[in-house]
Amino acid sequence: MTDEGERGSAGVLAVWAAVLVVCVMSAALTLGSAVVARHRAARTADLTALAAAGVMAHGGDGCAAALRLTAAAGGSLLGCEVLPDGSVQLLVALPGSRGMPPARARARAGGGGAAP
């Protein structure tokens, strides 16, 4: 014996529960995508900085090499600075996915000085 005012309330509750599950899953996927993009940017920055330092060790232009390598990875080089100790510091951006902003990462390699 159910009250006529409560008839169909289980269906409405089930719909709201499904909407909540979809929202939580969407948020989790978006967060996961952002974390993956950040790790990819960090990996690209690290590898590019190491390659630029290697080029500089042989007398080449490390920033030009970093620009080429970052472009080959599908990103853009936002900054390249040769520091006084002979190391190179880069700022790399890779395009985000699903409407996310670009993922950025900074890396430093080369030189004989201690990292800050």
Backbone as a printed PyTorch tensor [residue, N CA C, xyz], in Angstrom:
tensor([[[  0.8250,  -1.1740,   0.0000],
         [  0.0000,   0.0000,   0.0000],
         [  0.8690,   1.2350,   0.0000]],

        [[  0.9030,   1.8910,  -1.1280],
         [  1.6830,   3.1180,  -1.2370],
         [  0.7590,   4.2950,  -1.3940]],

        [[  1.2390,   5.3850,  -0.9080],
         [  0.5110,   6.6370,  -1.0320],
         [  0.5840,   7.0920,  -2.4880]],

        [[ -0.4730,   7.6290,  -3.0150],
         [ -0.4970,   8.0800,  -4.4080],
         [  0.5300,   9.1770,  -4.6830]],

        [[  0.9180,   9.9670,  -3.7030],
         [  1.8970,  11.0410,  -3.8900],
         [  3.3120,  10.5280,  -4.0570]],

        [[  3.5870,   9.3020,  -3.6370],
         [  4.9270,   8.7350,  -3.7310],
         [  5.0860,   7.8060,  -4.9240]],

        [[  4.0810,   7.6510,  -5.7000],
         [  4.1220,   6.7280,  -6.8340],
         [  5.1280,   7.2360,  -7.8790]],

        [[  6.0890,   6.3970,  -8.2940],
         [  7.0880,   6.7800,  -9.2910],
         [  8.3170,   7.4570,  -8.7120]],

        [[  8.3920,   7.6100,  -7.4120],
         [  9.5480,   8.2940,  -6.8240],
         [ 10.8210,   7.4650,  -6.9430]],

        [[ 10.7190,   6.1560,  -6.9860],
         [ 11.9050,   5.3090,  -7.1370],
         [ 12.5450,   5.5370,  -8.5030]],

        [[ 11.7470,   5.7250,  -9.5290],
         [ 12.2770,   6.0000, -10.8660],
         [ 13.0290,   7.3160, -10.9100]],

        [[ 12.4760,   8.3380, -10.2810],
         [ 13.1290,   9.6480, -10.2390],
         [ 14.4400,   9.5490,  -9.4620]],

        [[ 14.4270,   8.8140,  -8.3680],
         [ 15.6370,   8.6300,  -7.5700],
         [ 16.7050,   7.8950,  -8.3800]],

        [[ 16.3090,   6.9030,  -9.1510],
         [ 17.2590,   6.1600,  -9.9780],
         [ 17.8700,   7.0560, -11.0520]],

        [[ 17.0730,   7.9310, -11.6420],
         [ 17.5900,   8.8610, -12.6530],
         [ 18.6110,   9.8040, -12.0310]],

        [[ 18.3100,  10.3440, -10.8540],
         [ 19.2520,  11.2520, -10.1850],
         [ 20.5380,  10.5290,  -9.7930]],

        [[ 20.4160,   9.2710,  -9.3810],
         [ 21.6140,   8.4940,  -9.0390],
         [ 22.4720,   8.2750, -10.2860]],

        [[ 21.8420,   7.9910, -11.4230],
         [ 22.5830,   7.8080, -12.6740],
         [ 23.2720,   9.0970, -13.1020]],

        [[ 22.5940,  10.2190, -12.9550],
         [ 23.1810,  11.5160, -13.2960],
         [ 24.3960,  11.7880, -12.4070]],

        [[ 24.2890,  11.4760, -11.1410],
         [ 25.4070,  11.6730, -10.2150],
         [ 26.6020,  10.8040, -10.6070]],

        [[ 26.3610,   9.5550, -10.9600],
         [ 27.4410,   8.6590, -11.3680],
         [ 28.1190,   9.1840, -12.6290]],

        [[ 27.3400,   9.6540, -13.5930],
         [ 27.9060,  10.1840, -14.8380],
         [ 28.7480,  11.4280, -14.5470]],

        [[ 28.2840,  12.2890, -13.6730],
         [ 29.0430,  13.5030, -13.3300],
         [ 30.3580,  13.1590, -12.6350]],

        [[ 30.3340,  12.2280, -11.7150],
         [ 31.5540,  11.8350, -11.0050],
         [ 32.5450,  11.1920, -11.9740]],

        [[ 32.0640,  10.3380, -12.8520],
         [ 32.9490,   9.7000, -13.8290],
         [ 33.5400,  10.7290, -14.7980]],

        [[ 32.7540,  11.6870, -15.2080],
         [ 33.2490,  12.7320, -16.1040],
         [ 34.3470,  13.5480, -15.4270]],

        [[ 34.1350,  13.8950, -14.1740],
         [ 35.1520,  14.6420, -13.4280],
         [ 36.4280,  13.8190, -13.2690]],

        [[ 36.2820,  12.5220, -12.9930],
         [ 37.4530,  11.6650, -12.8290],
         [ 38.2250,  11.5390, -14.1450]],

        [[ 37.5260,  11.4000, -15.2580],
         [ 38.1930,  11.3100, -16.5520],
         [ 38.9010,  12.6080, -16.9180]],

        [[ 38.2900,  13.7300, -16.5990],
         [ 38.9060,  15.0250, -16.8800],
         [ 40.1700,  15.2100, -16.0450]],

        [[ 40.1000,  14.8660, -14.7860],
         [ 41.2690,  14.9630, -13.9180],
         [ 42.3760,  14.0230, -14.3960]],

        [[ 42.0080,  12.8180, -14.7590],
         [ 42.9910,  11.8680, -15.2690],
         [ 43.6490,  12.3610, -16.5370]],

        [[ 42.8730,  12.9650, -17.4180],
         [ 43.4130,  13.5160, -18.6610],
         [ 44.3990,  14.6450, -18.3750]],

        [[ 44.0760,  15.4800, -17.4070],
         [ 44.9770,  16.5830, -17.0440],
         [ 46.2860,  16.0560, -16.4550]],

        [[ 46.2130,  15.0250, -15.6410],
         [ 47.4170,  14.4500, -15.0350],
         [ 48.3000,  13.8230, -16.1140]],

        [[ 47.6910,  13.0920, -17.0410],
         [ 48.4540,  12.4780, -18.1260],
         [ 49.1250,  13.5500, -18.9840]],

        [[ 48.3980,  14.6300, -19.2940],
         [ 48.9670,  15.7140, -20.0980],
         [ 50.1360,  16.3720, -19.3790]],

        [[ 50.0230,  16.5500, -18.0780],
         [ 51.1060,  17.1660, -17.3000],
         [ 52.3470,  16.2750, -17.2960]],

        [[ 52.1420,  14.9750, -17.1490],
         [ 53.2760,  14.0470, -17.1730],
         [ 53.9260,  14.0150, -18.5560]],

        [[ 53.1090,  14.0730, -19.5900],
         [ 53.6520,  14.0810, -20.9500],
         [ 54.4700,  15.3510, -21.1960]],

        [[ 53.9750,  16.4870, -20.7070],
         [ 54.7200,  17.7400, -20.8540],
         [ 56.0330,  17.6880, -20.0770]],

        [[ 56.0040,  17.1310, -18.8750],
         [ 57.2280,  17.0260, -18.0760],
         [ 58.2440,  16.1140, -18.7550]],

        [[ 57.7720,  15.0030, -19.3000],
         [ 58.6760,  14.0880, -20.0050],
         [ 59.2980,  14.7680, -21.2180]],

        [[ 58.4770,  15.4850, -21.9820],
         [ 58.9830,  16.1860, -23.1670],
         [ 59.9950,  17.2530, -22.7680]],

        [[ 59.7050,  17.9980, -21.7090],
         [ 60.6280,  19.0420, -21.2490],
         [ 61.9440,  18.4330, -20.7890]],

        [[ 61.8830,  17.3450, -20.0460],
         [ 63.1070,  16.6920, -19.5610],
         [ 63.9730,  16.2040, -20.7260]],

        [[ 63.3610,  15.4870, -21.6440],
         [ 64.1260,  14.9490, -22.7690],
         [ 64.6820,  16.0570, -23.6590]],

        [[ 63.8990,  17.0980, -23.8580],
         [ 64.3560,  18.2090, -24.6900],
         [ 65.5040,  18.9520, -24.0170]],

        [[ 65.4130,  19.1510, -22.7060],
         [ 66.5040,  19.8230, -21.9800],
         [ 67.7890,  19.0010, -22.0330]],

        [[ 67.6720,  17.6910, -21.8840],
         [ 68.8570,  16.8400, -21.9730],
         [ 69.4850,  16.9030, -23.3650]],

        [[ 68.6400,  16.8650, -24.3870],
         [ 69.1640,  16.9470, -25.7550],
         [ 69.8010,  18.3070, -26.0200]],

        [[ 69.1780,  19.3800, -25.5430],
         [ 69.7380,  20.7210, -25.7330],
         [ 71.0800,  20.8500, -25.0190]],

        [[ 71.1900,  20.2880, -23.8130],
         [ 72.4600,  20.3300, -23.0840],
         [ 73.5300,  19.5410, -23.8310]],

        [[ 73.1430,  18.4210, -24.4230],
         [ 74.0960,  17.6400, -25.2110],
         [ 74.5790,  18.3920, -26.4360]],

        [[ 73.6810,  19.0840, -27.0970],
         [ 74.0560,  19.8890, -28.2630],
         [ 74.9990,  21.0110, -27.8360]],

        [[ 74.6910,  21.6520, -26.7030],
         [ 75.5370,  22.7420, -26.2140],
         [ 76.9150,  22.2300, -25.8140]],

        [[ 76.9960,  21.0160, -25.2930],
         [ 78.2870,  20.4470, -24.8940],
         [ 79.2010,  20.2450, -26.0930]],

        [[ 78.6120,  20.1090, -27.2770],
         [ 79.3930,  19.9480, -28.5070],
         [ 79.4890,  21.2550, -29.2920]],

        [[ 79.1840,  22.3820, -28.6490],
         [ 79.3540,  23.6950, -29.2620],
         [ 78.1880,  24.1670, -30.0980]],

        [[ 77.0610,  23.4780, -30.0550],
         [ 75.9060,  23.8750, -30.8580],
         [ 74.9580,  24.7920, -30.1130]],

        [[ 73.9030,  25.2000, -30.7980],
         [ 72.8750,  26.0670, -30.2230],
         [ 71.7960,  25.1960, -29.5760]],

        [[ 71.8210,  25.1070, -28.2680],
         [ 70.8870,  24.2610, -27.5340],
         [ 69.4450,  24.7070, -27.6560]],

        [[ 69.2200,  26.0170, -27.6770],
         [ 67.8430,  26.5150, -27.7710],
         [ 67.2380,  26.2170, -29.1350]],

        [[ 68.0350,  26.2810, -30.1970],
         [ 67.5270,  25.9390, -31.5290],
         [ 67.1750,  24.4570, -31.5850]],

        [[ 68.0130,  23.6250, -30.9800],
         [ 67.7270,  22.1920, -30.9320],
         [ 66.4700,  21.9270, -30.1120]],

        [[ 66.3150,  22.6410, -29.0010],
         [ 65.1280,  22.4760, -28.1590],
         [ 63.8660,  22.8800, -28.9030]],

        [[ 63.9650,  23.9340, -29.6960],
         [ 62.8140,  24.3870, -30.4810],
         [ 62.3920,  23.3150, -31.4810]],

        [[ 63.3550,  22.7240, -32.1770],
         [ 63.0490,  21.6780, -33.1560],
         [ 62.4510,  20.4370, -32.4840]],

        [[ 63.0470,  20.0270, -31.3740],
         [ 62.5690,  18.8260, -30.6900],
         [ 61.1760,  19.0100, -30.1000]],

        [[ 60.9230,  20.1730, -29.5310],
         [ 59.6020,  20.4310, -28.9630],
         [ 58.5370,  20.4620, -30.0560]],

        [[ 58.8740,  21.0660, -31.1810],
         [ 57.9310,  21.0870, -32.3060],
         [ 57.6800,  19.6790, -32.8270]],

        [[ 58.7180,  18.8430, -32.8590],
         [ 58.5560,  17.4580, -33.3170],
         [ 57.6530,  16.6640, -32.3710]],

        [[ 57.6310,  17.0430, -31.0930],
         [ 56.7710,  16.3760, -30.1070],
         [ 55.3510,  16.9280, -30.1290]],

        [[ 55.0980,  17.9290, -30.9770],
         [ 53.7630,  18.5010, -31.0680],
         [ 53.4970,  19.6250, -30.0930]],

        [[ 54.5440,  20.1510, -29.4850],
         [ 54.3830,  21.2160, -28.5050],
         [ 55.0230,  22.5040, -28.9580]],

        [[ 55.1490,  23.4160, -28.0180],
         [ 55.8070,  24.6850, -28.3140],
         [ 56.7720,  25.0210, -27.1750]],

        [[ 57.8620,  25.6480, -27.5540],
         [ 58.8780,  26.0600, -26.5990],
         [ 58.5410,  27.4880, -26.1740]],

        [[ 58.1340,  27.6460, -24.9200],
         [ 57.7450,  28.9650, -24.4150],
         [ 58.9320,  29.7610, -23.8950]],

        [[ 59.9810,  29.0740, -23.5110],
         [ 61.1520,  29.7670, -22.9950],
         [ 62.3740,  28.8770, -23.0170]],

        [[ 63.5070,  29.4720, -23.3250],
         [ 64.7820,  28.7610, -23.3180],
         [ 65.8310,  29.7380, -22.8120]],

        [[ 66.5140,  29.3280, -21.7530],
         [ 67.5100,  30.2210, -21.1560],
         [ 68.7800,  29.4190, -20.8590]],

        [[ 69.9050,  29.9330, -21.3460],
         [ 71.1950,  29.3410, -21.0050],
         [ 71.6720,  30.0410, -19.7410]],

        [[ 71.8450,  29.2930, -18.6840],
         [ 72.1940,  29.8450, -17.3820],
         [ 73.7130,  30.0140, -17.2720]],

        [[ 74.1720,  30.8460, -16.3310],
         [ 75.6020,  31.1210, -16.1990],
         [ 76.4740,  29.8810, -15.9660]],

        [[ 75.9150,  28.8290, -15.3660],
         [ 76.7100,  27.6220, -15.1220],
         [ 76.7760,  26.7080, -16.3470]],

        [[ 76.2100,  27.1510, -17.4620],
         [ 76.2570,  26.3700, -18.6920],
         [ 75.0870,  25.4340, -18.8800]],

        [[ 74.1580,  25.4400, -17.9570],
         [ 72.9780,  24.5910, -18.1080],
         [ 71.9120,  25.3390, -18.9100]],

        [[ 70.9380,  24.5880, -19.3680],
         [ 69.8440,  25.1690, -20.1300],
         [ 68.5380,  24.8940, -19.3850]],

        [[ 67.6910,  25.9160, -19.3080],
         [ 66.3940,  25.7880, -18.6460],
         [ 65.3130,  26.0730, -19.6710]],

        [[ 64.3300,  25.1640, -19.7640],
         [ 63.2840,  25.2630, -20.7680],
         [ 61.9050,  25.3310, -20.1310]],

        [[ 60.9820,  25.9660, -20.8410],
         [ 59.5670,  25.9330, -20.5010],
         [ 58.8420,  25.4450, -21.7430]],

        [[ 58.1650,  24.3030, -21.6160],
         [ 57.5260,  23.6310, -22.7410],
         [ 56.0230,  23.5800, -22.5040]],

        [[ 55.2410,  23.7190, -23.5720],
         [ 53.7850,  23.5700, -23.4980],
         [ 53.3380,  22.5750, -24.5590]],

        [[ 52.4680,  21.6630, -24.1380],
         [ 51.8580,  20.7110, -25.0650],
         [ 50.3590,  20.9600, -25.0700]],

        [[ 49.7330,  20.8500, -26.2350],
         [ 48.2980,  21.1340, -26.3030],
         [ 47.4930,  20.1820, -25.4190]],

        [[ 46.4660,  20.7320, -24.7820],
         [ 45.5920,  19.9180, -23.9470],
         [ 44.5560,  19.1960, -24.7940]],

        [[ 43.9100,  18.2170, -24.2010],
         [ 42.8720,  17.4800, -24.9150],
         [ 41.5190,  17.7740, -24.2830]],

        [[ 40.4640,  17.5410, -25.0420],
         [ 39.0930,  17.7250, -24.5590],
         [ 38.8430,  19.1240, -24.0170]],

        [[ 39.3600,  20.1210, -24.6910],
         [ 39.1220,  21.4950, -24.2770],
         [ 39.9510,  21.9480, -23.0920]],

        [[ 40.9200,  21.1520, -22.6810],
         [ 41.7630,  21.5280, -21.5490],
         [ 42.8190,  22.5270, -22.0210]],

        [[ 43.2880,  23.3740, -21.1390],
         [ 44.3590,  24.3010, -21.5200],
         [ 45.6640,  23.5370, -21.7400]],

        [[ 46.6400,  24.1640, -22.3760],
         [ 47.9150,  23.4780, -22.6090],
         [ 48.5840,  23.0690, -21.2940]],

        [[ 49.2520,  21.9390, -21.3360],
         [ 50.0200,  21.4690, -20.1770],
         [ 51.4260,  22.0340, -20.2930]],

        [[ 51.9240,  22.6090, -19.2160],
         [ 53.2510,  23.2350, -19.2220],
         [ 54.1750,  22.5220, -18.2500]],

        [[ 55.4660,  22.5290, -18.6030],
         [ 56.4690,  21.9340, -17.7150],
         [ 57.7890,  22.6560, -17.9180]],

        [[ 58.5670,  22.7040, -16.8490],
         [ 59.8820,  23.3350, -16.8720],
         [ 60.9270,  22.2530, -16.5950]],

        [[ 62.0660,  22.3550, -17.2690],
         [ 63.1490,  21.3950, -17.0450],
         [ 64.4950,  22.1030, -17.1940]],

        [[ 65.4810,  21.5270, -16.5200],
         [ 66.8380,  22.0870, -16.5700],
         [ 67.8210,  20.9340, -16.7070]],

        [[ 68.8310,  21.1220, -17.5440],
         [ 69.8480,  20.0810, -17.7340],
         [ 71.1670,  20.7110, -18.1050]],

        [[ 72.2470,  19.9630, -17.8600],
         [ 73.5890,  20.4000, -18.2390],
         [ 74.2530,  21.2100, -17.1640]],

        [[ 75.4420,  21.6730, -17.4950],
         [ 76.2030,  22.4980, -16.5510],
         [ 76.7730,  21.6680, -15.4180]],

        [[ 77.6450,  22.2660, -14.6660],
         [ 78.2700,  21.5610, -13.5580],
         [ 77.7760,  22.0050, -12.2110]],

        [[ 76.9390,  23.0540, -12.1850],
         [ 76.4730,  23.5980, -10.9150],
         [ 75.3730,  22.7640, -10.3000]],

        [[ 75.1310,  23.0150,  -9.0290],
         [ 74.0530,  22.3140,  -8.3270],
         [ 72.7160,  22.9180,  -8.7200]],

        [[ 71.7140,  22.0810,  -8.7990],
         [ 70.3650,  22.5580,  -9.1230],
         [ 69.8140,  23.3400,  -7.9490]],

        [[ 69.0490,  24.4020,  -8.2320],
         [ 68.4910,  25.2050,  -7.1210],
         [ 67.3970,  24.4780,  -6.3930]]])
